[in-house]
Amino acid sequence: MKIAIIIYGPPGSGKGTQAQLLADKLGLIHFDTGKYIEQVVHNSANKKNKIIQEQRRLFDSGALCEPSWVLNIVKEKVGQLAASGLGVVFSGSPRTLFESFGSKKQKGLIAVLENYYNKKNISVFFIDIPSSESLQRNGSRLMCSVCGTQVLNKVFKFKGLKLLKCPFCGGKLYRRSLDKPEIIKIRIEEYKKRTMLIAKELKKCGYRIVHINGKPLPSKVNQSILKWVLK
């Protein structure tokens, strides 16, 4: 499907999971901006790049990287995907007003998407969960170093099991530096202050913003999103 879907939500809301489910079901490319930035700033080949290392310090502290830098690397990558004619789904991107709408000198990501997909084929969703739920989910999340699967440790604790390896591939599990409570709180505030402002501007531009309850099981949340996408 030649469409573009944007999914927003606080840390732990499951936006990445939902984006991947939509990508699998609809044949879209899942572009996770957070993971892409993480790959760029933690790439050993960029150790001597002063600009990227400065962005890494921001990223690892839980703050958002500089919008102008993010916009440049995201537009370049997205342009390559969109030019191929494939549909795309974003999880958490664009994350600021500048990344979304750019400036007089630089186009924002929304304008780029409109150019490739047409405004009518762009859908925007916000997955809503309380801050307390965000802290709880992120605090129990582990990542597999092999297959990259996210695992909620609290599910296994509830069943009386001690999780030592990835239940899917047996790989080593680790906790992301971004999932520390003090950093999660910073990320939640950043989300509220900067990302949520985008919704107001999108509405002014004629976009319909769809809010989705993120507390049910991922399958239920996905069904709610699909109902809107396939209308």
PEJOKA-V797637 format. One record per residue. N is the residue number from 1. SS is DSSP state (@ for helix, = for strand, . for the rest). PHI is phi in degrees with one decimal (* if undefined). D_LAST is the distance of its C-alpha to the last C-alpha in Angstrom with 1 decimal. Layout:
# PEJOKA-V797637
n=N ss=SS phi=PHI d_last=D_LAST
n=N ss=SS phi=PHI d_last=D_LAST
This chain:
# PEJOKA-V797637
n=1 ss=. phi=* d_last=13.6
n=2 ss=. phi=-89.9 d_last=14.9
n=3 ss=. phi=-136.1 d_last=13.0
n=4 ss== phi=-127.2 d_last=14.5
n=5 ss== phi=-123.0 d_last=13.7
n=6 ss== phi=-117.3 d_last=16.3
n=7 ss== phi=-118.9 d_last=17.1
n=8 ss== phi=-108.5 d_last=19.9
n=9 ss== phi=169.5 d_last=22.1
n=10 ss=. phi=-66.8 d_last=25.8
n=11 ss=. phi=-53.7 d_last=28.0
n=12 ss=. phi=85.6 d_last=27.3
n=13 ss=. phi=-76.2 d_last=23.8
n=14 ss=. phi=91.1 d_last=22.5
n=15 ss=@ phi=-62.4 d_last=20.5
n=16 ss=@ phi=-66.8 d_last=22.2
n=17 ss=@ phi=-62.7 d_last=21.5
n=18 ss=@ phi=-65.9 d_last=17.8
n=19 ss=@ phi=-62.7 d_last=17.8
n=20 ss=@ phi=-68.5 d_last=19.8
n=21 ss=@ phi=-61.9 d_last=17.7
n=22 ss=@ phi=-65.8 d_last=14.6
n=23 ss=@ phi=-60.6 d_last=17.2
n=24 ss=@ phi=-67.1 d_last=18.5
n=25 ss=@ phi=-78.1 d_last=15.4
n=26 ss=@ phi=-108.1 d_last=13.7
n=27 ss=. phi=71.7 d_last=17.1
n=28 ss=. phi=-101.7 d_last=17.2
n=29 ss== phi=-96.5 d_last=20.4
n=30 ss== phi=-87.4 d_last=20.8
n=31 ss== phi=-107.1 d_last=23.0
n=32 ss=. phi=-94.0 d_last=24.7
n=33 ss=@ phi=-60.7 d_last=26.7
n=34 ss=@ phi=-59.5 d_last=28.9
n=35 ss=@ phi=-67.9 d_last=29.9
n=36 ss=@ phi=-65.4 d_last=30.4
n=37 ss=@ phi=-62.3 d_last=32.7
n=38 ss=@ phi=-59.7 d_last=34.5
n=39 ss=@ phi=-63.4 d_last=35.2
n=40 ss=@ phi=-67.9 d_last=36.6
n=41 ss=@ phi=-73.0 d_last=38.8
n=42 ss=. phi=-99.9 d_last=40.1
n=43 ss=. phi=-70.2 d_last=40.8
n=44 ss=@ phi=-59.5 d_last=44.5
n=45 ss=@ phi=-69.9 d_last=44.7
n=46 ss=@ phi=-103.2 d_last=43.9
n=47 ss=. phi=-61.1 d_last=46.7
n=48 ss=. phi=-95.2 d_last=48.8
n=49 ss=. phi=-85.5 d_last=46.1
n=50 ss=@ phi=-62.3 d_last=46.9
n=51 ss=@ phi=-64.8 d_last=43.6
n=52 ss=@ phi=-66.5 d_last=41.5
n=53 ss=@ phi=-67.4 d_last=44.0
n=54 ss=@ phi=-67.6 d_last=43.6
n=55 ss=@ phi=-66.2 d_last=39.8
n=56 ss=@ phi=-64.6 d_last=40.5
n=57 ss=@ phi=-61.9 d_last=42.6
n=58 ss=@ phi=-66.2 d_last=39.8
n=59 ss=@ phi=-60.1 d_last=37.3
n=60 ss=@ phi=-70.4 d_last=39.6
n=61 ss=@ phi=-84.2 d_last=40.5
n=62 ss=. phi=100.0 d_last=36.9
n=63 ss=. phi=-81.7 d_last=36.6
n=64 ss=. phi=-74.9 d_last=34.0
n=65 ss=. phi=-68.7 d_last=35.5
n=66 ss=. phi=-60.5 d_last=36.3
n=67 ss=@ phi=-53.6 d_last=33.2
n=68 ss=@ phi=-64.0 d_last=34.9
n=69 ss=@ phi=-68.4 d_last=35.7
n=70 ss=@ phi=-60.9 d_last=32.3
n=71 ss=@ phi=-58.7 d_last=30.6
n=72 ss=@ phi=-62.6 d_last=33.0
n=73 ss=@ phi=-72.6 d_last=32.5
n=74 ss=@ phi=-71.8 d_last=28.7
n=75 ss=@ phi=-60.7 d_last=28.3
n=76 ss=@ phi=-62.4 d_last=30.8
n=77 ss=@ phi=-70.1 d_last=29.0
n=78 ss=@ phi=-65.6 d_last=25.4
n=79 ss=@ phi=-58.5 d_last=26.8
n=80 ss=@ phi=-65.0 d_last=28.1
n=81 ss=@ phi=-71.1 d_last=24.8
n=82 ss=@ phi=-65.5 d_last=22.7
n=83 ss=@ phi=-63.3 d_last=25.5
n=84 ss=. phi=-79.9 d_last=25.1
n=85 ss=. phi=88.5 d_last=21.6
n=86 ss=. phi=-87.0 d_last=19.9
n=87 ss=. phi=-74.4 d_last=16.8
n=88 ss== phi=-141.0 d_last=17.8
n=89 ss== phi=-128.6 d_last=16.9
n=90 ss== phi=-104.9 d_last=19.5
n=91 ss== phi=-116.5 d_last=20.8
n=92 ss=. phi=85.3 d_last=22.8
n=93 ss=. phi=-138.2 d_last=23.1
n=94 ss=. phi=-72.4 d_last=24.0
n=95 ss=. phi=-102.2 d_last=26.2
n=96 ss=. phi=-136.9 d_last=28.1
n=97 ss=@ phi=-60.4 d_last=28.0
n=98 ss=@ phi=-65.6 d_last=30.2
n=99 ss=@ phi=-60.7 d_last=28.1
n=100 ss=@ phi=-74.9 d_last=25.0
n=101 ss=@ phi=-115.3 d_last=26.6
n=102 ss== phi=65.7 d_last=30.0
n=103 ss=. phi=-144.2 d_last=33.0
n=104 ss=. phi=-63.7 d_last=34.8
n=105 ss=. phi=-92.8 d_last=36.2
n=106 ss=. phi=-138.5 d_last=33.3
n=107 ss== phi=-69.2 d_last=29.7
n=108 ss=. phi=-87.7 d_last=27.2
n=109 ss=@ phi=-66.9 d_last=24.5
n=110 ss=@ phi=-60.4 d_last=21.7
n=111 ss=@ phi=-63.8 d_last=23.6
n=112 ss=@ phi=-64.7 d_last=23.9
n=113 ss=@ phi=-65.7 d_last=20.2
n=114 ss=@ phi=-62.2 d_last=19.6
n=115 ss=@ phi=-65.2 d_last=22.3
n=116 ss=@ phi=-86.4 d_last=20.9
n=117 ss=@ phi=-114.1 d_last=17.2
n=118 ss=. phi=78.5 d_last=16.7
n=119 ss=@ phi=-56.0 d_last=15.6
n=120 ss=@ phi=-67.3 d_last=12.2
n=121 ss=@ phi=-101.1 d_last=11.4
n=122 ss== phi=-110.8 d_last=12.8
n=123 ss== phi=-116.0 d_last=11.1
n=124 ss== phi=-125.7 d_last=13.7
n=125 ss== phi=-124.9 d_last=14.2
n=126 ss== phi=-120.0 d_last=17.4
n=127 ss== phi=-91.0 d_last=18.6
n=128 ss== phi=-102.3 d_last=21.3
n=129 ss=. phi=-142.1 d_last=24.5
n=130 ss=. phi=-65.7 d_last=28.0
n=131 ss=@ phi=-60.2 d_last=30.7
n=132 ss=@ phi=-62.5 d_last=32.8
n=133 ss=@ phi=-68.9 d_last=30.1
n=134 ss=@ phi=-62.1 d_last=29.8
n=135 ss=@ phi=-63.4 d_last=33.5
n=136 ss=@ phi=-65.3 d_last=33.7
n=137 ss=@ phi=-63.6 d_last=31.1
n=138 ss=@ phi=-68.2 d_last=32.6
n=139 ss=@ phi=-67.3 d_last=36.1
n=140 ss=. phi=-109.5 d_last=35.6
n=141 ss== phi=-88.4 d_last=33.7
n=142 ss== phi=-122.4 d_last=35.5
n=143 ss== phi=-117.3 d_last=34.7
n=144 ss== phi=-86.4 d_last=35.9
n=145 ss=. phi=-74.9 d_last=38.1
n=146 ss=. phi=-100.4 d_last=37.5
n=147 ss=. phi=-97.6 d_last=33.8
n=148 ss=. phi=78.7 d_last=32.4
n=149 ss=. phi=-67.8 d_last=30.7
n=150 ss== phi=-89.6 d_last=30.4
n=151 ss== phi=-126.5 d_last=32.2
n=152 ss== phi=-88.1 d_last=32.4
n=153 ss=@ phi=-62.7 d_last=36.1
n=154 ss=@ phi=-64.8 d_last=35.9
n=155 ss=@ phi=-64.3 d_last=34.3
n=156 ss=@ phi=-75.7 d_last=37.3
n=157 ss=@ phi=-64.1 d_last=39.7
n=158 ss=@ phi=-61.1 d_last=38.3
n=159 ss=. phi=-86.8 d_last=39.2
n=160 ss=. phi=77.7 d_last=42.6
n=161 ss=. phi=-107.8 d_last=42.1
n=162 ss=. phi=-100.9 d_last=43.4
n=163 ss=. phi=-86.8 d_last=41.0
n=164 ss=. phi=-109.2 d_last=43.1
n=165 ss== phi=-133.4 d_last=41.0
n=166 ss=. phi=-60.3 d_last=37.4
n=167 ss=. phi=-70.4 d_last=36.4
n=168 ss=. phi=-99.1 d_last=34.5
n=169 ss=. phi=-130.1 d_last=37.0
n=170 ss=. phi=83.4 d_last=40.1
n=171 ss=. phi=-71.6 d_last=40.0
n=172 ss== phi=-71.6 d_last=41.6
n=173 ss== phi=-97.6 d_last=39.5
n=174 ss== phi=-145.7 d_last=39.8
n=175 ss=. phi=-102.9 d_last=38.6
n=176 ss=. phi=-64.6 d_last=37.1
n=177 ss=@ phi=-61.7 d_last=39.3
n=178 ss=@ phi=-74.6 d_last=36.3
n=179 ss=@ phi=-96.8 d_last=36.0
n=180 ss=. phi=-74.8 d_last=39.2
n=181 ss=@ phi=-49.8 d_last=38.9
n=182 ss=@ phi=-65.8 d_last=40.5
n=183 ss=@ phi=-79.5 d_last=38.2
n=184 ss=@ phi=-59.7 d_last=35.0
n=185 ss=@ phi=-61.3 d_last=36.1
n=186 ss=@ phi=-64.4 d_last=36.5
n=187 ss=@ phi=-64.7 d_last=33.1
n=188 ss=@ phi=-64.3 d_last=31.5
n=189 ss=@ phi=-66.1 d_last=33.4
n=190 ss=@ phi=-60.4 d_last=32.5
n=191 ss=@ phi=-60.7 d_last=28.8
n=192 ss=@ phi=-65.9 d_last=29.3
n=193 ss=@ phi=-73.6 d_last=31.5
n=194 ss=@ phi=-109.2 d_last=29.9
n=195 ss=@ phi=-69.6 d_last=26.3
n=196 ss=. phi=-64.9 d_last=25.0
n=197 ss=@ phi=-63.4 d_last=26.4
n=198 ss=@ phi=-62.7 d_last=23.8
n=199 ss=@ phi=-57.7 d_last=21.1
n=200 ss=@ phi=-62.2 d_last=23.2
n=201 ss=@ phi=-69.5 d_last=23.7
n=202 ss=@ phi=-63.8 d_last=20.0
n=203 ss=@ phi=-62.7 d_last=19.4
n=204 ss=@ phi=-62.5 d_last=22.3
n=205 ss=. phi=-85.6 d_last=20.8
n=206 ss=. phi=94.1 d_last=17.7
n=207 ss=. phi=-83.8 d_last=15.3
n=208 ss=. phi=-90.1 d_last=13.1
n=209 ss== phi=-99.3 d_last=14.5
n=210 ss== phi=-107.2 d_last=12.8
n=211 ss== phi=-94.6 d_last=15.6
n=212 ss== phi=-120.0 d_last=15.6
n=213 ss== phi=-70.0 d_last=18.6
n=214 ss=. phi=-93.2 d_last=20.3
n=215 ss=. phi=-79.7 d_last=23.1
n=216 ss=. phi=-64.2 d_last=21.7
n=217 ss=. phi=-59.8 d_last=22.1
n=218 ss=@ phi=-50.4 d_last=20.2
n=219 ss=@ phi=-64.1 d_last=18.4
n=220 ss=@ phi=-70.6 d_last=17.2
n=221 ss=@ phi=-61.7 d_last=16.2
n=222 ss=@ phi=-63.7 d_last=14.3
n=223 ss=@ phi=-61.2 d_last=12.3
n=224 ss=@ phi=-64.0 d_last=11.4
n=225 ss=@ phi=-68.8 d_last=10.3
n=226 ss=@ phi=-60.4 d_last=8.3
n=227 ss=@ phi=-58.7 d_last=6.2
n=228 ss=@ phi=-77.2 d_last=5.3
n=229 ss=@ phi=-63.6 d_last=5.7
n=230 ss=. phi=-91.6 d_last=3.8
n=231 ss=. phi=-65.2 d_last=0.0
